[in-house]
Amino acid sequence: MNPTIRIGVVLSAGGVRGVYAHTGFLQAMEKLNVPIEAIAGCSAGSIVGGIYASGTPLHQWVNAMSQLKRENFWQPGSWGRAIWEMFVYRGHSFTGVSTTDAAMAFCRSQLAVERFDQCRIPFHALATSLKSGGKVFFSDGELAPRIAASSSIPLLYHPVEIDGEYYCDGGVIDLAPTDAICCMHDLDVLLVHHVATRKRGFQGAHKSDPNSWPMVEIFDTLLFRTRPWYLSDNAITFRHCPCGCRALIVVIEPELPDLPWPQTDLGPEVQAQAMNQVETLLSPYIENLLYNPNSLKHLVLPVEQSKMEGSRC
């Protein structure tokens, strides 16, 4: 490894499926001996990225994931109360089906440290401010509530209050926060693991997966309606940082099994496939990435200017 080459990682949104997939991605990183200088995450990526950045050994996190149950992250309140709030109080007191208490407690139990400034690897979590409607990058303070805020899916979870302001899932604005760490940490390579489901549109409850919730499918359709600038039709894509710095952006989008919310049964399969596909996709380029990323410039695809609006470091 060239000691001057700095590599960062961005982990996208992706629901429960994303948590398993990102775990597999990090397993591939360790198998390929890729050193990570900085991590940014959104929603599912914030959970996995934050726990790994805190210094929790990957094998310990993998073991925790093998025992994950929906009760660890999803404890909906009374449906009768939710209906009462929606119709009697016209929704004035309804902010979500479940609190983030269980998910936050699970995160706390897995974190090696309590605060961002104690992390082994610099970490940034993307959330959406419900005051400004804009995106917020958390990089200081207590980890657990900010990770919970980054992954608090609107309607499903209550917003998370931090210092008197409310926040929800960062994926509402940006599925993978490439601008959180690229230039800030003087990176040469940015690996983006994108596992947010590409939706074809909601086609009605009668055509929905019987194990999924139509409400979640509707939300996914709205959330993922805009295709991120960095994606292509390839499983691995090479881009340049939008700000014009020297960083090479490598986007990995594995083809993974569906995992309907809030199921966990197929999680280990998603994790294993992510690990294997990431290792297979990166292996042909790994020496170049570790020692001379400039040698891959000929693989960089151009991006339409219209897709770059609002994308910068």
Stockholm file with secondary structure:
# STOCKHOLM 1.0

chainA/1-313         MNPTIRIGVVLSAGGVRGVYAHTGFLQAMEKLNVPIEAIAGCSAGSIVGGIYASGTPLHQWVNAMSQLKRENFWQPGSWGRAIWEMFVYRGHSFTGVSTTDAAMAFCRSQLAVERFDQCRIPFHALATSLKSGGKVFFSDGELAPRIAASSSIPLLYHPVEIDGEYYCDGGVIDLAPTDAICCMHDLDVLLVHHVATRKRGFQGAHKSDPNSWPMVEIFDTLLFRTRPWYLSDNAITFRHCPCGCRALIVVIEPELPDLPWPQTDLGPEVQAQAMNQVETLLSPYIENLLYNPNSLKHLVLPVEQSKMEGSRC
#=GR chainA/1-313 SS CCTTCCEEEEECCCHHHHHHHHHHHHHHHHHTTCCCSEEEEETHHHHHHHHHHTTCCHHHHHHHHHTCCGGGTCCBCCHHHHHHHHHTSTTTTCCEEECSHHHHHHHHHHCSSSBGGGCSSCEEEEEEETTTSSEEEECSSBHHHHHHHHTCCTEEECCEEETTEEEEEGGGTCSSCGGGTTTTTTCSEEEEECCCCCCCCCCCGGGSCTTSCHHHHHHHHHHTCSCCTTCCSSSEEEEECTTCCSCEEEEECCCCCCCCTTCCTTHHHHHHHHHHHHHHHHGGGHHHHHHCGGGGGGGCCCCCGGGGTTCCC
#=GC SS_cons         CCTTCCEEEEECCCHHHHHHHHHHHHHHHHHTTCCCSEEEEETHHHHHHHHHHTTCCHHHHHHHHHTCCGGGTCCBCCHHHHHHHHHTSTTTTCCEEECSHHHHHHHHHHCSSSBGGGCSSCEEEEEEETTTSSEEEECSSBHHHHHHHHTCCTEEECCEEETTEEEEEGGGTCSSCGGGTTTTTTCSEEEEECCCCCCCCCCCGGGSCTTSCHHHHHHHHHHTCSCCTTCCSSSEEEEECTTCCSCEEEEECCCCCCCCTTCCTTHHHHHHHHHHHHHHHHGGGHHHHHHCGGGGGGGCCCCCGGGGTTCCC
//
